[in-house]
């Protein structure tokens, strides 16, 4: 029926069956037949026929008014169906805390993009606290964050755990020692991530369990980027505890050195996938969740 809804307005605009037929690439008999079928169906006449062309009857004017609305509505439906069938590329907005965002997600997203090349992916990197809030506020489809997640309203899936290490610059005399006590560490200039970063929370909690308050250490700077922390250590500004994955190159080239803490055997931070638990993820978000959490072929990987 859509062809008749398109035909009658064109006839009204051109005031001619023959001109309308040319514009619509139809024969004049075909045009006339379709109009006749509509007039028979509604039991009205849409056109006055004169020697100077055709004009709309009152019924015709009503028909054209609704035909325009029907055509616009049909176009809207057509556009939505195109989106549903992925003629419009699907979008995926992913969040990540700093270590995961810089040292795991590029590799993971590259592998996912090879599998689903039509997907438009946006990666948003901030600290764990900010990233969790963005998921809760529906600014992100899902996220990969460091640290324990006990926030209500989220589904949490453990992906990995990574070691944290105390590192010194190679020009520091402490580099020749294998271990240092927390009491000795208190006097050393210490660079940390900002409050809200998972690594800061892990260090703070671990020191507290050993009987020390992080705020009583010689904190010379808080930085919101792991790259800034690394640069500060290499420049001699201070020392820090960082994810080992973030300093592999610096350890390999000798610009940084690991020194163990006597009171702490193992220090690590969890990596978790999170998304809202009160609504179904989008189809593409569901694919990415399955991609990361597959029990045998997880797509989560660290950059090489």
N, C-alpha and C positions, 0 to 999 in steps of 0.2 A: 504493500500500500504506500510505501514511502515515495515511489515514483510519482503517483498522483499528487501527493502533497507538495512535491517540488514543481510539478508541471503547471498547475493552475496559477500560482503566483507569477510565473514567468509569462504566461499568456496575458494575465492582467497587466503586467508591466509593459509588454510590447504591443498590447491591444490587437494581437494577431496570432492566429493558430499557426500560420505558415512561418512567421518569424520565430515563434517559440520553438517550432520543430527544428529549424536550422540551428538555433542556439543550443538545443539539447541533443542534437545529432540523432533525431528520430524522424520517422516519416510523418507527414501530416495525418494520414489515416490512423496511425498508431496513437497520435496525440488525441485526435477526436474520439477514438474508441475508449481511451482511458478516462477522458472527461465525461463521456456518456455513462460509463460504468459508475462513476462517482455520483453523478446526478440521479441515476436510477436508484442507487443505494440509499441516498438521503431523501429522494423524492422531491427534489427542488431543482431549479435552474440556476446555474452560477453566472451565466453570461447573457447579456442582451446582444443579439447579432444585428448589425446594421451595415449599410453600404460603406461606412467609414471605419469599420473594424468592430471590435467587441468591447463591451464595458461590463463591469461587474454589477450583478444584481445585489440586493440587500443580503441575500443568502450567500452570494459570492464574497461579499466584503467580510462577513463573519467567518467564512471558511478560510480566507487568506490570513486573517488575523491569527487564527488558531494554527494554521499551517506553519506560519513563521515560528511560533512557539514550539511546535512539534519538531520541526527541523533542528532547532537549537538544542532541544532536549535530546534528540537522537544523536547529535554530535557529541554532547557531554557523555552519553552512555558509551558511544564508540571510543572516546578517549580513555574512559575508565577501564573498559575491557582490554584495550591495548596495554595499559599499565599492568593489569592483572596477568596478562600473558607475556609479560617481560619485554614487550616491544619498547617500553621505556626502561632504561637500565636501572636495576635495583640499587638502592643506597644502603650503606652500612656504616654507622658511626660508632667507632670503638674508642674506649678510653684506656689509658695505661698509666701506671705510676712510672717514675723516672727510669729505674733499672730495667724493668720489663719493657717499657716503651722504647728505650734506646738500644737494648742488647738482646731482645728476644722477638719483639713484634715485627721488625723489618723482615727477618727471615721467615717468620710464620705467615705474615701477610703476603710475601712473595709467593710462597707455596700455595696459599689459598687462591690468590689471583690467577695462578696458572690453571687451577681447577675450575674456577668460575670467573673467566676473563671479562664478563659483561658487568661485573659488580663495580660500582663506584664506592671506594673505601676512603673514609676520613679517619685519621688517627689523632686523638687529642691526648697530650701528655701533661700531667701535673702530679702533685704528690698524692699519696694514697687517700688521705682524708678528703681532699677536694674531688678526687675521682669518684669516690664512693657517693659523695653528695650529688654529683652530676648524674650518676645512675639513678639515684632515688628521685631526682627531679626530672627524669625522662629526657635529659640532654644527651644521653648516650644510650645506645642499644644494649651494650654490655661493656665489661672492662676486665683487664688483667692487672691485679694490684699486688703489692708486696705487703706482708704482715698479716696478723690474725684479723679476721673479719667477724665481728659479733653483732653487727648492725641488724636489727629486725627489718623484715621486708625484703631480704635478699636471699637468693639461692647462691651457695658458695661451693665451688668445686676445686679441690686442691690439685695443682698442676705440677709443682716442683718445690724443692727447698734448695737454697744456695748458701754457701759459706760466706761469712763476713770475716775480714782480716784487718788487723792493725798494721798500717803501713807507715814507714818513715821514708823521707827522701834519702838518696844515697850519700849526700854530703853531711848527714847527721852522724855524729859519733856513735849513737845508739844502734846504728845499722849492723855493727859487728857483734852485738849481743843477740842471743837467741830468745831470751825472755825478759819481760819487765813486769814489775808488780804494779797493782793499781795505785798504791801509795806513791810510787815513783812517777807514775803516769800523771798524777794530779798536777805536778809542777810543769809538765810539758805543754807548750802551746797547742791547743786542740781545735781543729776545724770540724764542724758538724753540718749535717743537713738541717733544714729548718724544722721547727715543731710542726707536726702533721705528716711528716715523712715517716714511713714505716721503719726505716733504718734508725732514725732518731729514737723512736719508741722502743725498739729492741735493745739498743745500747742502754737507754735509760733504765729499762726494766732489769736487764742483766746486771748492771752495776748496783742497782738497789738490792737485788738478791744477795750480792756479795758484801753488802753493808756500806755502799758508797753512793753519794748523791752526785749525779752528773753536773748539776748546777754549781757544785763546789770545785769543779775542775777548772783549769785555765782555758776557758772557751774564748778563743780570739775572734771567731767569726761563725755565723750561721749562713749557709748558702742553699739556694733552692735548685741547684743543678749538680749532678754527680760530676759533670765535666768541669765545673768551677772548683769543686772540692779537689779533684785530681790536680788541676793546674795550681791551686794554692799549695798543695803538698810539695809538688815538684819545684816550686819557686822558693821553698824553704819557709813559708809562712807558718807551717805547723804540721801536725800529724793527724791521722784520722782513722776511723774504722769504716770500711767500705765493702760493698759486695766484691768478692774476688773476681767475678766475671767482668767487672768494670775496669779492672786494672791488669788484666792478663798481658796486654801489650807492654805496659810500663814495667811489669815484673820481668818480662822476657828481655827487654832491652836494658834492664838494670837501672832505670831511673828511680824506681821505688823498691823497697825491701820490706818483707813481712817480718814482724817481731811478735812472738806469742805473748799472751798475758798469763801470768802464773796462776791466778785464781780462776781462770776460765778455760775449760778444756775445748769446748766446741761452741761456736757462735754462728747462728744461721738465721735466715729469714724465709718464711713461706711465700710462695707465689700462688695466688688464687684467681680463678675466673669467677666473676660475679655478674648477676643480672636480677632484675626484679622478679619476685615470686608471686605477684598478684595479677599478672597478665601474661598472655602468650607472647613469646618473642616473634618478631616478623619471620617470614619464611627464610630470608637470607641470614638473619641472626641465628636461627635454628641450625642452619647449615654450618655456620662458623662454630657454634657451640659443639656440634657433633664432630667437626673437624679437629678441635682442640682436645676433646675429651674421649676420643675413640680409644678403647682399652688396649688395642694392639698396634694401632697406627696413628698415634696422636700427632697432630700437625704442629703442636707447640715445640719450638726448637730455639736454641740460642744461636746468635750470629756466629759465623765461623770466619 
